[in-house]
Amino acid sequence: MRATLFANAVWIAVVGLTIEIPSAAVAEDRRTVLSGVYLEAELGSPPGTVVPGSILLIHSAGAPIGPPVAQQHTGFPLDTNLAGTAVTITVQGASSNAFILAAEPHWIRALLPGGTQLGPGILTVTYEDQVSEPYEIRVVERYFRLYDGSWCGPSAFSNPPGFCSPRMVENVSPDGDAIPNTFMAPARPGQLVALRGTGLGFAPGDEQSRPIPDNLTFPALRAFIGTQQAKVVYAGRSGCCAGVDEVVVEVPDGIEGCNVPAWVIFNPDGSATNDAFISISSGDGACSDPQALSQSEVRKLASGNLQAAQVWAIDGTPATWGGYFGAATNTGVIPFGTCRAYSWAGPFAVEVPLASLRDAGPVIILQTPAERSEALRSPDNFYNGALSGPLAAGQYAIDNGSGGPGVGPFRAGFSIAWVRSSWTNRDSFTGLAPGEDVTVEWSGGDPAGQISVTGTFGMDGEISGGFICYERASKGKFTIPWPVVERFRATSPNANEFGLAVASFLVQRIEIPGLDLAELFLPGSSARKIVSLE
């Protein structure tokens, strides 16, 4: 099964090219120093780890390695030189030239030939007869990464590549046609979905002359949607594009949401891809999240017209509180009962970017059962305040007086019932047993609240990776499947400790006139335990 969406034989997406050229960084012999070599699909891929048949992004923060105006190769056959730019790979004394797909002053997009030997090696770039300093690489059999769009947003680079790599998850029809999987076009249970990436490994065929679709079967391959294993119907080159791989899976029953984590295990040690996020709905129309957004709110979000407020109150001595107002652009919520790579995505249903924050007036006032507190507006339209003591259960009200140019006057009331949770089987958690799931049990917590279960791997207190899972507080129990644990254990092979944390929190709606969505975040209790992996 192969999904075919793009008409062009060589897939290259070019979005708003903005190039910032810092001062040149050159070695004493004036040769260019390369800053990094990455697998294209994910910004977080380890620098220098490459795979035969994969697409690379090569970066120079200093002297140019490509033409002053971005160039891209179109169609087949592929070429090893584009606008005076060439890439040479040498492994164990054998050298070959990469196929250049696109080039601009500080970035090159290239396809590593499928016949490249495995092992440590070096990569050099030649531009206008100037050869760069060698960059150390490690050619491995497979290191599959999914296109997650991370190169398209703000990155760690002052001059990110102009050829953006968007998120590529596609719904596949029975006749093989494919359309992008989006909030407005979610997959349905039982439907096929294509997860596109690069780095799946060598595929036989003439990659210079055409795409080489071929089913690559290997025993370690497993795919998961949420925490459920999904049936794999195809894994190999996409058939549409040079160097782009895909794993086509069947969406299992019993899970839906706008951001359902999906990932692929590709090595016997449990090594897996980064997360891709699939929109799944068992009904018609747009996706929805039972714990977050309705279909109508998702439609507004997709159109860019969802106006949101986010307010938080954090207990302490004293307690602090604050909020902001703006247009939501995305949702990062994953369904209950699922896990994702650990990141601080925030507790709210929607993401409100800094650039969209609005002036709701010079001050917001919080009336608690015991006092009146003011939060002043910052230049960035954030509001932060503090109470004289801790939070207390009871009735609260929030208002912005006469309002501001971005948000009109409002007053909203809400109540806080301070119900904390307890990790009841904490003492029985003594370590990780290979092949065994990890079960966490708790009592208490707000009946409408949530529980997060976070697992982190590290060495001597330094965290190197981990995951976070969510469940309803009312469930009282959550089981982390072993493949989830194994997946992140494989990314931290030198870790000597594992930390497990259980925390409760509440995200509740409050009514603010003129806004589509207003949320209040209240953290509850948390507990953590660290066990040795030695």
C-alpha positions as CSV (number, residue, x, y, z in Angstrom):
1,M,0.0,0.0,0.0
2,R,1.4,3.4,-1.0
3,A,-0.2,6.7,-0.4
4,T,0.5,9.2,-3.3
5,L,-0.4,12.8,-2.7
6,F,2.2,15.0,-4.3
7,A,2.5,15.2,-8.1
8,N,6.1,16.3,-8.1
9,A,8.6,13.5,-8.4
10,V,10.9,15.2,-5.9
11,W,9.1,16.7,-2.9
12,I,10.4,20.1,-1.8
13,A,8.3,22.6,0.1
14,V,9.5,26.2,0.1
15,V,8.0,28.7,2.5
16,G,8.8,32.3,3.1
17,L,12.6,32.4,2.7
18,T,14.2,34.7,5.3
19,I,17.9,34.5,5.5
20,E,20.0,36.0,8.3
21,I,23.7,35.8,7.6
22,P,25.9,36.2,10.7
23,S,29.6,37.0,10.5
24,A,31.6,34.2,8.9
25,A,33.1,31.6,11.1
26,V,36.1,30.0,9.3
27,A,39.1,27.9,10.3
28,E,42.6,29.2,10.1
29,D,43.0,27.9,6.6
30,R,39.8,29.8,5.6
31,R,37.8,26.6,5.1
32,T,34.1,26.7,6.1
33,V,33.1,25.0,9.4
34,L,29.8,23.1,9.2
35,S,27.5,23.6,12.2
36,G,25.4,20.5,11.9
37,V,24.1,17.6,9.8
38,Y,20.6,16.5,10.6
39,L,17.9,14.1,9.4
40,E,15.3,16.4,7.8
41,A,12.1,15.1,9.4
42,E,12.7,16.3,13.0
43,L,14.6,19.2,14.4
44,G,15.6,17.2,17.5
45,S,17.3,14.4,15.6
46,P,20.9,13.8,16.8
47,P,23.4,15.8,14.8
48,G,25.6,13.6,12.6
49,T,23.4,10.5,12.7
50,V,22.4,9.6,9.1
51,V,20.9,6.7,7.3
52,P,21.4,5.4,3.7
53,G,18.6,6.7,1.5
54,S,17.6,9.4,4.0
55,I,17.2,13.2,3.5
56,L,19.7,15.4,5.3
57,L,19.8,19.1,6.2
58,I,23.3,20.5,6.3
59,H,23.9,23.8,8.1
60,S,26.6,26.4,8.2
61,A,26.3,29.3,10.6
62,G,29.2,31.1,9.1
63,A,30.5,31.2,5.5
64,P,28.0,30.3,2.8
65,I,27.7,26.7,1.5
66,G,25.2,27.4,-1.2
67,P,24.1,30.0,-3.7
68,P,22.9,33.5,-2.6
69,V,19.4,32.8,-4.0
70,A,17.8,29.6,-2.9
71,Q,17.8,26.9,-5.6
72,Q,15.9,23.6,-5.8
73,H,16.2,20.6,-8.0
74,T,13.0,19.4,-9.7
75,G,12.2,16.1,-11.3
76,F,14.4,13.1,-12.0
77,P,17.2,12.2,-12.6
78,L,18.7,13.6,-9.4
79,D,22.0,15.4,-9.6
80,T,25.1,15.6,-7.3
81,N,25.7,19.3,-8.0
82,L,23.3,22.2,-7.7
83,A,24.4,25.8,-8.3
84,G,28.0,24.9,-7.5
85,T,27.1,23.0,-4.3
86,A,28.2,19.4,-3.8
87,V,28.3,17.1,-0.8
88,T,30.9,14.2,-0.3
89,I,30.5,11.4,2.2
90,T,33.5,9.2,3.1
91,V,33.1,6.1,5.2
92,Q,35.9,3.5,5.7
93,G,37.8,5.0,2.8
94,A,34.9,4.8,0.3
95,S,33.6,8.1,-1.0
96,S,30.3,9.0,-2.7
97,N,28.4,12.1,-3.5
98,A,25.0,13.0,-2.1
99,F,22.1,14.1,-4.4
100,I,21.5,17.8,-3.9
101,L,17.7,18.6,-3.7
102,A,17.9,22.2,-2.6
103,A,20.6,24.7,-1.6
104,E,20.7,28.2,-0.1
105,P,23.5,30.2,1.5
106,H,23.5,28.4,4.9
107,W,21.5,25.2,4.3
108,I,21.6,22.2,1.9
109,R,18.9,19.6,1.5
110,A,20.5,16.4,0.3
111,L,19.7,12.7,-0.2
112,L,22.3,10.3,1.2
113,P,22.9,7.5,-1.4
114,G,21.4,4.2,-0.5
115,G,24.6,2.4,-1.1
116,T,26.6,4.3,1.5
117,Q,28.5,2.1,3.9
118,L,27.7,1.9,7.6
119,G,30.0,3.2,10.2
120,P,31.8,6.4,11.3
121,G,32.8,8.8,8.5
122,I,33.1,12.4,7.4
123,L,31.0,14.7,5.3
124,T,32.3,17.7,3.4
125,V,30.6,20.4,1.4
126,T,32.2,21.9,-1.7
127,Y,30.8,25.3,-2.8
128,E,32.5,27.2,-5.7
129,D,35.6,25.0,-5.4
130,Q,35.9,25.8,-1.6
131,V,35.9,22.6,0.5
132,S,34.5,22.7,4.1
133,E,36.2,21.3,7.1
134,P,35.2,17.6,7.6
135,Y,32.1,17.0,9.7
136,E,32.0,13.7,11.6
137,I,29.0,11.6,10.9
138,R,27.8,8.1,11.9
139,V,26.0,6.1,9.2
140,V,23.5,3.7,10.8
141,E,21.3,1.0,9.3
142,R,18.1,2.8,10.3
143,Y,17.0,5.7,12.4
144,F,13.5,6.6,11.4
145,R,12.1,10.1,12.2
146,L,8.6,11.3,11.4
147,Y,8.0,14.7,9.8
148,D,6.6,16.7,12.7
149,G,6.8,20.3,11.3
150,S,9.4,21.3,13.9
151,W,11.6,22.9,11.2
152,C,8.7,25.1,10.1
153,G,8.3,27.0,13.4
154,P,10.7,28.9,15.6
155,S,13.9,27.0,15.9
156,A,17.2,27.1,17.6
157,F,18.7,28.7,14.5
158,S,18.9,32.4,13.8
159,N,18.7,31.5,10.1
160,P,16.4,28.5,9.8
161,P,16.1,26.7,6.4
162,G,13.8,28.2,3.8
163,F,12.8,24.8,2.6
164,C,10.4,23.9,5.5
165,S,9.6,20.3,6.3
166,P,5.9,20.3,7.3
167,R,4.0,17.7,9.3
168,M,3.1,14.8,7.0
169,V,0.3,12.6,8.2
170,E,-2.2,11.6,5.6
171,N,-5.6,9.8,5.5
172,V,-5.5,7.0,2.9
173,S,-8.7,6.0,1.0
174,P,-9.3,2.4,-0.1
175,D,-8.2,3.3,-3.6
176,G,-4.9,4.7,-2.4
177,D,-5.6,8.4,-2.7
178,A,-4.4,10.5,0.3
179,I,-5.3,13.8,1.8
180,P,-3.6,15.6,4.7
181,N,-4.8,14.6,8.1
182,T,-6.1,17.8,9.9
183,F,-8.5,18.9,12.6
184,M,-11.1,19.4,9.9
185,A,-10.3,16.2,8.1
186,P,-9.6,13.5,10.8
187,A,-9.1,9.8,10.2
188,R,-11.9,7.4,11.1
189,P,-11.5,4.1,13.1
190,G,-10.5,1.4,10.6
191,Q,-9.1,3.8,8.1
192,L,-5.5,3.7,6.8
193,V,-3.2,6.5,7.8
194,A,0.3,7.2,6.3
195,L,3.0,8.4,8.7
196,R,5.7,9.9,6.6
197,G,9.3,10.4,7.6
198,T,12.9,9.6,6.6
199,G,15.6,7.2,7.8
200,L,13.8,3.8,7.5
201,G,16.8,2.3,5.8
202,F,18.2,1.0,2.5
203,A,15.7,0.2,-0.2
204,P,17.0,-1.5,-3.4
205,G,16.6,0.3,-6.7
206,D,17.8,3.2,-8.8
207,E,17.0,6.1,-6.5
208,Q,18.6,8.6,-8.9
209,S,16.2,7.9,-11.7
210,R,12.8,7.5,-9.8
211,P,11.2,6.9,-6.5
212,I,11.7,3.3,-5.4
213,P,8.7,2.1,-3.4
214,D,9.3,-1.3,-1.9
215,N,7.9,-2.9,1.2
216,L,10.7,-3.1,3.8
217,T,9.9,-5.8,6.2
218,F,11.9,-6.3,9.4
219,P,10.9,-8.0,12.6
220,A,11.3,-5.1,15.0
221,L,8.8,-2.9,13.2
222,R,5.7,-2.0,15.3
223,A,3.5,1.0,15.2
224,F,1.4,2.5,18.0
225,I,-1.5,5.0,18.0
226,G,-2.1,6.3,21.5
227,T,-1.0,3.3,23.6
228,Q,-2.6,0.7,21.2
229,Q,-0.6,-1.3,18.7
230,A,-1.8,-0.6,15.2
231,K,-1.7,-3.0,12.2
232,V,1.1,-2.1,9.8
233,V,0.1,-2.6,6.1
234,Y,3.1,-1.1,4.4
235,A,6.6,0.3,5.4
236,G,9.0,1.6,2.8
237,R,9.6,4.5,0.4
238,S,6.6,6.6,-0.2
239,G,6.6,6.3,-4.0
240,C,6.0,10.0,-4.4
241,C,9.2,11.6,-3.3
242,A,13.0,11.1,-3.2
243,G,14.1,9.8,0.2
244,V,10.7,10.1,1.9
245,D,9.6,7.0,3.7
246,E,6.1,6.0,5.1
247,V,4.5,3.6,7.4
248,V,0.9,3.0,6.6
249,V,-1.2,1.8,9.6
250,E,-4.8,1.0,10.3
251,V,-6.5,3.2,12.9
252,P,-7.6,1.1,15.8
253,D,-11.1,1.4,17.5
254,G,-11.6,3.0,20.8
255,I,-9.5,6.1,20.6
256,E,-10.1,9.6,19.2
257,G,-9.1,13.2,19.6
258,C,-7.4,16.0,17.8
259,N,-3.9,15.1,18.8
260,V,-3.5,11.4,19.2
261,P,0.2,10.5,19.6
262,A,1.5,8.0,17.0
263,W,5.0,6.5,16.9
264,V,6.9,3.6,15.3
265,I,9.4,1.2,16.9
266,F,12.1,0.4,14.4
267,N,14.8,-1.5,16.4
268,P,14.8,-4.6,18.5
269,D,16.0,-2.5,21.6
270,G,12.7,-0.6,21.5
271,S,14.2,2.5,19.7
272,A,11.3,4.5,18.2
273,T,10.5,7.6,16.3
274,N,9.5,11.0,17.6
275,D,5.8,11.6,18.0
276,A,3.4,12.4,15.1
277,F,-0.1,13.5,16.1
278,I,-3.2,12.2,14.3
279,S,-6.6,13.7,14.3
280,I,-9.2,10.9,14.8
281,S,-13.0,11.1,15.0
282,S,-15.5,8.3,15.1
283,G,-18.2,10.7,14.0
284,D,-18.6,13.0,11.0
285,G,-16.9,16.3,10.6
286,A,-14.1,17.8,12.6
287,C,-12.3,16.2,15.5
288,S,-13.0,17.0,19.1
289,D,-11.5,16.4,22.5
290,P,-13.9,15.3,25.3
291,Q,-11.6,16.9,27.9
292,A,-10.9,20.1,25.9
293,L,-12.6,21.3,22.7
294,S,-15.9,20.7,21.1
295,Q,-16.4,20.4,17.3
296,S,-17.6,24.0,17.0
297,E,-14.6,25.2,19.0
298,V,-12.3,23.2,16.8
299,R,-13.8,24.7,13.7
300,K,-13.2,28.2,15.1
301,L,-9.7,27.2,16.0
302,A,-9.0,26.0,12.5
303,S,-10.3,29.3,11.1
304,G,-8.1,31.3,13.4
305,N,-11.1,32.9,15.1
306,L,-11.1,31.3,18.6
307,Q,-10.7,34.0,21.2
308,A,-9.4,32.6,24.5
309,A,-8.5,33.6,28.0
310,Q,-6.2,31.6,30.2
311,V,-6.1,32.2,34.0
312,W,-4.0,30.3,36.6
313,A,-3.8,30.2,40.3
314,I,-0.9,28.4,42.0
315,D,-1.0,27.6,45.7
316,G,1.9,28.7,47.9
317,T,2.9,31.1,50.5
318,P,1.8,33.4,49.1
319,A,-0.3,32.1,46.3
320,T,0.3,33.6,42.8
321,W,-2.1,34.1,40.0
322,G,-2.3,35.7,36.5
323,G,-3.6,35.3,33.0
324,Y,-3.6,36.5,29.4
325,F,-6.0,36.9,26.5
326,G,-5.6,36.3,22.8
327,A,-6.4,34.3,19.6
328,A,-5.7,30.6,19.9
329,T,-3.7,29.0,17.1
330,N,-3.5,25.3,18.1
331,T,-4.3,22.7,20.7
332,G,-1.7,20.4,22.2
333,V,-4.1,18.3,24.3
334,I,-3.7,14.5,24.0
335,P,-6.5,12.1,24.8
336,F,-6.9,10.6,28.3
337,G,-5.1,7.3,28.6
338,T,-2.3,8.2,26.2
339,C,1.3,9.2,26.5
340,R,3.7,11.5,24.6
341,A,7.4,12.5,24.7
342,Y,7.8,14.8,27.7
343,S,7.5,18.5,27.0
344,W,6.0,21.4,28.9
345,A,3.1,21.9,26.4
346,G,1.0,23.6,29.2
347,P,-2.1,22.4,30.9
348,F,-4.6,24.4,28.8
349,A,-6.8,23.2,26.0
350,V,-5.4,25.7,23.4
351,E,-2.2,27.4,22.7
352,V,-2.2,31.2,22.6
353,P,1.0,32.7,21.1
354,L,2.7,35.7,22.6
355,A,2.2,37.7,19.4
356,S,-1.6,37.5,19.7
357,L,-1.9,38.6,23.3
358,R,-4.4,41.5,23.8
359,D,-4.7,44.4,26.2
360,A,-7.6,43.7,28.5
361,G,-7.0,46.9,30.6
362,P,-4.4,48.1,33.0
363,V,-5.4,45.7,35.8
364,I,-7.3,42.5,36.4
365,I,-8.9,42.1,39.9
366,L,-9.3,38.7,41.7
367,Q,-11.7,38.7,44.6
368,T,-11.0,35.7,46.9
369,P,-13.0,34.6,49.9
370,A,-10.5,36.6,52.0
371,E,-9.1,39.5,49.9
372,R,-9.0,41.6,46.8
373,S,-5.8,41.2,44.6
374,E,-4.7,43.1,41.6
375,A,-2.6,41.8,38.6
376,L,-1.0,44.5,36.6
377,R,-0.5,44.4,32.8
378,S,3.0,43.9,31.5
379,P,4.2,45.4,28.2
380,D,3.7,41.9,26.6
381,N,0.0,41.9,27.9
382,F,0.7,39.3,30.6
383,Y,-1.0,39.8,34.0
384,N,0.6,38.6,37.2
385,G,-0.5,39.0,40.8
386,A,0.0,37.6,44.3
387,L,-2.2,36.9,47.3
388,S,-1.2,37.6,50.9
389,G,-1.6,33.9,51.8
390,P,-2.5,30.5,50.3
391,L,-5.5,29.7,48.2
392,A,-8.6,28.7,50.0
393,A,-11.8,26.8,49.0
394,G,-14.8,29.0,48.2
395,Q,-16.2,31.5,45.8
396,Y,-14.0,33.7,43.6
397,A,-14.6,36.4,41.0
398,I,-12.4,38.0,38.4
399,D,-13.0,41.2,36.5
400,N,-11.1,43.8,34.4
401,G,-12.9,47.0,35.4
402,S,-13.7,49.1,32.4
403,G,-11.7,46.8,30.1
404,G,-9.1,47.6,27.5
405,P,-8.7,48.1,23.7
406,G,-8.3,44.4,23.1
407,V,-10.9,42.9,25.6
408,G,-14.0,44.7,26.8
409,P,-15.2,44.8,30.4
410,F,-16.1,41.5,32.0
411,R,-16.8,39.9,35.3
412,A,-16.8,36.1,35.9
413,G,-17.4,34.1,39.0
414,F,-16.2,30.6,39.9
415,S,-15.6,28.3,42.8
416,I,-12.6,26.4,44.0
417,A,-13.0,23.1,45.9
418,W,-9.5,22.2,47.0
419,V,-9.4,18.4,46.6
420,R,-5.9,16.8,46.6
421,S,-4.9,13.3,45.5
422,S,-2.5,10.7,47.0
423,W,-0.3,8.2,45.1
424,T,-1.4,5.1,46.9
425,N,0.9,2.4,45.5
426,R,4.1,4.6,45.6
427,D,5.8,2.2,48.1
428,S,5.3,-0.8,45.9
429,F,7.0,0.9,42.9
430,T,10.6,-0.3,43.3
431,G,12.0,-0.5,39.8
432,L,11.5,-1.3,36.1
433,A,11.1,-5.0,35.2
434,P,11.8,-5.6,31.5
435,G,8.6,-6.5,29.6
436,E,6.3,-5.5,32.4
437,D,3.8,-2.6,32.4
438,V,4.0,0.1,35.1
439,T,0.7,0.7,37.0
440,V,0.1,3.8,39.0
441,E,-2.9,4.0,41.5
442,W,-4.2,7.1,43.3
443,S,-7.1,8.2,45.5
444,G,-8.7,11.6,45.8
445,G,-8.3,14.5,43.4
446,D,-11.1,16.7,42.0
447,P,-13.7,14.4,40.4
448,A,-13.5,16.6,37.3
449,G,-9.7,16.9,37.4
450,Q,-6.8,15.2,35.7
451,I,-3.8,13.2,36.7
452,S,-0.4,13.4,34.9
453,V,2.0,10.5,35.2
454,T,5.6,11.5,34.2
455,G,8.5,9.1,33.7
456,T,12.0,10.5,33.3
457,F,15.4,8.8,32.6
458,G,18.6,10.3,33.7
459,M,22.1,10.0,35.1
460,D,23.0,11.2,38.6
461,G,20.1,13.7,38.7
462,E,20.5,15.0,35.1
463,I,17.4,14.1,33.0
464,S,18.0,12.9,29.5
465,G,14.5,12.1,28.3
466,G,11.1,10.8,29.3
467,F,7.3,10.8,28.7
468,I,4.1,12.2,30.2
469,C,0.7,10.5,30.3
470,Y,-2.7,11.9,31.2
471,E,-5.8,10.3,32.8
472,R,-9.1,11.3,34.4
473,A,-8.7,11.7,38.2
474,S,-11.9,9.7,38.7
475,K,-10.3,6.6,37.1
476,G,-8.0,6.1,40.1
477,K,-5.5,4.0,38.1
478,F,-3.4,4.2,35.0
479,T,-1.2,1.5,33.3
480,I,1.8,2.6,31.3
481,P,2.4,-0.1,28.6
482,W,5.9,-1.5,28.5
483,P,6.5,-0.4,24.9
484,V,6.1,3.2,26.1
485,V,8.7,2.7,28.8
486,E,11.0,0.8,26.5
487,R,10.8,3.4,23.8
488,F,12.2,6.2,26.0
489,R,14.6,3.9,27.9
490,A,16.2,3.2,24.5
491,T,16.8,6.9,24.0
492,S,18.8,7.1,27.3
493,P,21.0,4.0,27.1
494,N,23.4,5.4,29.8
495,A,20.7,6.3,32.3
496,N,21.2,5.0,35.8
497,E,17.9,6.1,37.3
498,F,14.3,6.4,36.5
499,G,11.9,8.9,38.1
500,L,8.1,8.5,38.3
501,A,5.9,11.5,39.3
502,V,2.2,11.6,39.8
503,A,0.5,15.0,39.9
504,S,-3.1,16.2,40.0
505,F,-4.6,19.4,38.5
506,L,-7.8,20.9,37.3
507,V,-8.6,22.9,34.1
508,Q,-12.1,24.3,34.4
509,R,-14.1,26.6,32.2
510,I,-15.2,30.0,33.4
511,E,-17.6,32.3,31.5
512,I,-16.1,35.6,30.2
513,P,-18.5,37.5,27.9
514,G,-17.2,38.1,24.4
515,L,-14.7,35.2,24.5
516,D,-15.1,31.8,22.9
517,L,-13.2,29.9,25.6
518,A,-11.9,30.9,29.1
519,E,-9.9,28.4,31.2
520,L,-8.8,28.3,34.8
521,F,-5.8,26.1,35.7
522,L,-5.4,24.9,39.3
523,P,-2.5,22.6,40.2
524,G,-3.1,20.1,43.0
525,S,-0.7,17.8,44.7
526,S,2.3,15.9,43.4
527,A,4.6,13.1,44.5
528,R,7.8,11.7,42.9
529,K,10.0,8.6,43.4
530,I,13.4,7.8,41.9
531,V,14.6,4.2,41.4
532,S,17.9,2.9,40.4
533,L,18.4,1.2,37.0
534,E,21.7,-0.4,37.9
